[in-house]
């Protein structure tokens, strides 16, 4: 026996005849494919749960910016760690209670429904609206130019609201003048918005069943509806329109909300609490 053979470690038995490491065994192709698919699905579920989720627009209520059946992406990071929706955000939220028609609440079916569970197909059964009022805000309709006022500040929504012939950005057809049958659909006040709630509106104000549609009219006693959306029902903020491809664009919060006061004046709060939405402001 030579000195080289004497000094060789015992583990060399695991090597080949020429001292090379024995080749590692690979999984069969079908097992590798299943493993990769499981990892991909796991990542898709994680991304959907924590970061980004796809939805489609269920109605014409957000026209002209978002059209029925448009595909959008919603990001959830902005509302982490106590972050809350801001005035002007376009948000997706779960149905607060009978806001959606039966057909709209069903969502995708079959294989598409399976894909939606892991974030690979747009999810249905939700609503998309713009946040107009947040906790403590008072909303008034409308100034002489037909603009919504939030905490006393008129909001110029010319860039994204679909205007119609009704004369204001917050038409409610049943608002009447106190002690009169005279209809004043562009003159109402609501607020302050309760703690943890939001007041939302669609951009297509004439065709949007938003917070206004869930206000109780004077003849509804007792009132069984609520115009508020619970913040906990908000899935996230819309940040991009991804389909159709020729209309792809980023979606951001309009700057017109930057100058809205953080809270209404005491006089405005007193007026809102005294007047109520069913009367002329």
C-alpha positions in Angstrom: 0.0 0.0 0.0 1.5 3.4 -1.0 1.6 6.4 1.3 -1.1 8.1 -0.8 -3.4 5.3 -0.3 -2.7 5.2 3.4 -3.5 8.9 3.9 -6.7 8.9 1.9 -9.7 9.7 4.1 -12.4 7.1 4.6 -15.0 9.3 2.9 -13.3 8.8 -0.4 -15.3 5.7 -0.8 -18.2 7.9 -1.8 -16.2 9.2 -4.8 -15.9 7.7 -8.2 -12.9 5.7 -9.4 -11.1 8.9 -10.5 -11.8 10.9 -7.4 -14.8 12.9 -8.7 -17.9 13.5 -6.6 -20.7 11.1 -7.5 -23.5 12.9 -9.5 -26.5 14.1 -7.6 -29.9 12.5 -8.3 -32.4 14.8 -10.0 -36.2 14.6 -9.5 -38.2 13.3 -12.4 -39.4 16.0 -14.7 -43.0 15.5 -13.7 -42.1 15.9 -10.0 -40.2 19.1 -10.7 -43.1 20.4 -12.7 -45.5 19.8 -9.9 -43.1 21.5 -7.4 -42.6 24.5 -9.6 -46.4 24.8 -10.1 -47.0 24.6 -6.3 -44.4 27.3 -5.7 -45.9 29.6 -8.4 -49.4 29.2 -7.0 -48.2 29.8 -3.5 -46.5 33.1 -4.7 -49.7 34.1 -6.6 -51.9 33.6 -3.5 -49.4 35.5 -1.3 -49.3 38.4 -3.8 -53.1 38.5 -4.0 -53.5 38.4 -0.2 -50.9 41.1 0.6 -49.9 43.2 -2.4 -51.9 43.3 -5.6 -55.2 41.9 -6.9 -57.0 42.1 -10.2 -60.7 43.2 -10.6 -63.0 44.2 -13.4 -65.4 47.1 -13.6 -68.9 45.8 -13.1 -70.9 48.8 -14.4 -70.8 52.1 -16.2 -70.7 54.0 -12.8 -67.0 55.1 -13.2 -67.2 56.3 -16.7 -65.6 58.1 -18.5 -62.3 57.0 -16.9 -63.2 53.3 -16.2 -65.6 51.5 -18.6 -67.6 48.4 -17.8 -65.5 45.3 -18.1 -62.2 47.2 -17.9 -59.5 45.2 -16.0 -57.8 47.0 -13.1 -55.2 46.3 -10.5 -55.6 47.2 -6.9 -52.7 47.7 -4.5 -53.1 47.1 -0.8 -49.8 48.4 0.5 -51.1 52.0 1.0 -53.5 50.9 3.6 -51.1 48.8 5.7 -50.2 49.6 9.2 -53.2 51.9 9.9 -53.2 53.7 6.5 -56.6 54.8 5.4 -58.3 55.8 2.1 -57.9 59.4 1.3 -60.4 61.8 -0.4 -60.1 61.3 -4.1 -58.8 57.7 -4.0 -60.6 55.2 -6.3 -61.1 52.2 -4.2 -62.5 48.6 -4.5 -64.6 47.5 -1.6 -66.8 44.6 -0.6 -70.6 45.1 -0.9 -71.7 46.9 2.3 -75.1 45.2 2.0 -77.3 44.9 -1.0 -75.5 47.6 -3.0 -74.9 45.1 -5.8 -77.5 43.6 -8.0 -77.7 39.8 -8.0 -76.0 39.4 -11.4 -73.2 41.8 -10.4 -72.5 40.0 -7.1 -71.8 36.6 -8.6 -68.3 37.1 -10.0 -66.5 34.6 -12.4 -67.6 31.0 -12.6 -66.0 27.7 -13.5 -62.3 27.6 -14.2 -62.2 31.4 -14.1 -63.4 31.4 -10.6 -60.6 29.0 -9.6 -58.1 31.3 -11.2 -59.5 34.3 -9.4 -58.9 32.5 -6.0 -55.2 32.6 -6.6 -55.1 36.1 -8.2 -54.7 35.0 -11.8 -58.2 36.2 -13.0 -60.1 39.4 -12.1 -62.4 39.0 -9.1 -66.0 40.0 -9.2 -68.6 40.7 -6.5 -67.1 44.1 -5.5 -67.7 47.8 -6.1 -65.5 50.5 -7.4 -66.1 54.1 -6.4 -64.2 57.3 -5.6 -63.9 58.4 -1.9 -65.4 61.8 -1.5 -65.7 62.1 2.3 -63.7 60.4 5.1 -64.2 60.3 8.9 -65.5 63.7 10.3 -66.1 65.3 6.8 -69.2 67.2 5.9 -70.3 67.0 2.2 -72.5 69.7 0.7 -74.2 69.8 -2.7 -73.6 72.2 -4.4 -72.1 75.6 -4.9 -73.3 78.0 -7.7 -71.2 76.2 -10.2 -72.7 72.8 -9.3 -69.6 71.5 -7.5 -69.5 69.3 -4.5 -68.1 70.9 -1.3 -66.1 69.0 1.3 -65.5 70.8 4.6 -66.4 74.0 2.9 -64.0 73.6 -0.1 -65.5 73.3 -3.6 -64.0 70.4 -5.6 -63.5 71.0 -9.3 -64.0 67.5 -10.7 -64.1 68.5 -14.3 -61.2 66.2 -15.3 -62.9 63.0 -14.4 -66.6 63.4 -13.7 -69.1 62.7 -16.5 -71.4 65.7 -16.5 -75.0 65.6 -17.5 -77.9 68.0 -17.9 -79.0 67.9 -14.3 -76.9 70.9 -13.2 -74.7 69.6 -10.4 -72.2 66.9 -9.5 -74.4 65.4 -6.7 -77.9 65.1 -8.0 -80.4 63.4 -5.6 -83.9 63.4 -7.2 -86.0 63.2 -4.0 -84.5 66.1 -2.0 -87.3 68.5 -1.3 -87.5 71.9 0.3 -88.7 71.9 3.9 -92.5 72.2 4.3 -92.9 72.2 0.6 -93.2 69.8 -2.3 -90.6 71.7 -4.3 -87.8 69.4 -5.4 -84.2 70.7 -4.8 -82.0 67.8 -6.1 -78.8 69.9 -6.1 -79.2 71.2 -2.5 -78.3 68.8 0.3 -75.9 68.4 3.2 -74.6 65.2 4.9 -72.2 64.5 7.7 -70.1 64.5 9.7 -69.0 61.1 8.3 -69.0 58.6 11.2 -65.8 57.1 12.7 -64.4 54.4 10.5 -66.7 55.2 7.6 -66.4 56.6 4.0 -68.8 58.5 1.7 -68.2 57.3 -1.9 -69.5 58.4 -5.3 -69.1 57.1 -8.9 -67.6 59.4 -11.5 -70.7 58.9 -13.7 -72.9 60.7 -11.3 -76.2 60.2 -13.2 -75.7 56.4 -13.4 -74.0 55.5 -10.1 -75.8 53.7 -7.3 -73.3 55.1 -4.7 -73.7 56.5 -1.2 -76.4 58.9 -2.5 -78.6 55.9 -3.5 -78.5 54.5 0.0 -79.7 57.7 1.8 -83.1 57.4 3.3 -85.7 59.7 1.9 -88.2 61.6 4.2 -90.9 59.0 3.8 -88.6 56.1 4.9 -89.4 55.7 8.6 -87.7 53.8 10.1 -84.6 54.2 8.0 -83.1 50.8 7.2 -80.3 51.9 4.8 -76.9 53.5 5.3 -74.8 55.6 2.9 -71.6 54.7 4.6 -68.9 52.2 3.6 -67.0 50.7 6.4 -63.2 51.2 6.0 -62.6 47.6 6.9 -64.5 46.6 3.7 -62.0 48.4 1.5 -59.8 45.9 -0.4 -57.3 48.5 -1.8 -56.7 51.4 -4.0 -56.9 51.2 -7.8 -53.5 52.2 -9.3 -53.7 51.1 -12.9 -56.0 50.2 -15.8 -54.4 47.2 -17.5 -57.0 46.2 -20.1 -57.9 47.0 -22.8 -54.3 47.4 -23.7 -54.8 50.5 -25.9 -56.2 52.4 -22.8 -53.6 51.3 -20.3 -52.7 54.1 -17.8 -51.8 54.8 -14.2 -54.6 56.0 -11.9 -53.7 58.4 -9.2 -55.5 60.7 -6.7 -56.6 64.0 -8.2 -54.7 67.1 -6.9 -58.0 68.9 -6.5 -58.5 67.2 -3.1 -55.2 68.6 -1.7 -56.7 71.8 -0.5 -59.6 70.3 1.4 -59.5 71.3 5.1 -58.7 68.4 7.4 -62.0 69.0 9.2 -65.2 71.1 8.8 -65.8 74.3 10.7 -68.0 74.2 13.8 -70.7 76.2 12.0 -70.7 73.7 9.1 -71.0 70.7 11.5 -73.9 72.4 13.3 -75.6 73.0 10.0 -75.2 69.4 8.9 -76.5 68.0 12.1 -79.5 70.3 12.1 -80.5 70.3 8.4 -80.0 66.6 7.4 -79.9 65.3 3.9 -83.6 65.2 3.3 -83.9 69.0 3.5 -82.5 72.0 1.6 -79.1 73.0 3.0 
